Amino acid sequence: MSYEVINTVDAPQAIGTYSQAIKVANTVYLSGQIPLVPETMNLHTGDMTAQIHQVFKNLQAVATAAGGNLTNIVKLNIFLIDLNHFSLVNEIMAEYFPQPYPARAVVGVAKLPKEAVIEMDAVLVLLE
């Protein structure tokens, strides 16, 4: 079985030993995205709303590079330092995804890379 490495300058470059995404057949596995601004590779300095939007923009850039978009996501994992932001994530997620929404998990964590407060990864399926 072969796979394709997905990479785009429109999303933050990998800061470790991973690829932005890996495509196998019509399934794409997107690595975790934190609110890094691609042009500077610094964390977004805005409020939580702006940081959530930045993560979705980063995921969208990788999904686009793979030949899809956010509506192709079938599974979304969200990691939050503070679960009090759960309802804000729901509100903003509804701006990016029409119903039916993808399967999802939201997990409270103690720490994320670069002191980020949110991270998301996803699996998307490209329709034939």
N, C-alpha and C positions, 0 to 999 in steps of 0.2 A: 504494500500500500504506500502510495506517495502522498506527500503533503506540500503545501505552499506556505512560505513565511510571508506574512502581511506586514508591511512597514509603510508609514507615511510621515512626512515632516509636519503634517497638519495636527498631529497629536504629539504629546511628550515622548521623547525618545526613551527607550528602556534604561532604567537606572540600576540594572542588575543583570543577572544571567537568565534572561527571558526575552521572548519576542513580543511585539505588540499584539500579535494574533497569529494563529495557525489555522489554515484551512485544510480540511480533509473532506474530499468529495464536496458535498454541498453544505457542510457544517463548518462553522467558524467559531473558534474558541478565543475570546477576547480576554487578554490579561487585565488585571486590575488597573483601574485608572483613579488617580487622586486628583485634586484640583490644581494640577500643575499647568501653568501657562506655557504652551509649546515654544513660543518665541524666546522666552527667558529661562525656562526650566525652573522657575520659582513658583512657590505656592501662591495661588490667588489671594490677594490681601483683603478682599471684600468680606461682607458678612456671610452667614451661612447660606442664605439664598443664592448669592453670587457663586459660592463655592460648589453648591449642588449643580447649578447651571453649567459651570466649567467642567465638571465630571461628565455630564451628559454630552457636552460639546466634544470632549475628548473621545468618548465612546462612539459618537456619531462619526467622527473623522476616521476612526479605525474601521468602523462598519462600512463606510463609503469606500475606503481603500480596498476592502474585501469584495466589493461589488454589491453591497446591500445598504441597509439603513436601519435605524432603530426599530422600525416596525417588524423587521425580520428576527428580532430577539425573541427566543422562546423561553429563556431562563435568565434571570437577573439576580445577582447576589449583591447586597448592599451591606457594608460594614460601617458602623457608626461608633464614635467614641462616646457620644451622648444620645441615648435612645429618646430623650425628650424632643429630638428633632424628627422623630418618626412621622408625625403628621405633616410637617413641612415637606419632607421627602415625598410623601403621598401626593400632596398638592402640586408640587413641581413635576413629579413624574407624569401626572395626568396631562400636562402640557406637551409632553413628548410622545406619549403612547395613546393610541385610540383603543377602545374596547374591541375585542377582548384583550385584556392585559396579559403580559407574559407571566409564566410561573415566576415566583420570587421568594427570596429569603432576606430578612433583615436581621443582622446579628450585631449585638453590642460587643465591642472589643475594647481592650485596655489601651492599645497603642497601634499606630499605623506608621508606615514609612514617612520620613521627613516631617514628622509631627502633624501630619494631616489629620483632619477630623472626620473625613468620609472617604470611602473607597468603594468602587463598584467593578465587578467583572460580569461577563455575560457569555452566553452561547447563542449564536444566531444560525438560522437555517435559511439558505438562499433558495428561493423558489425557482424551479426549472422553467 
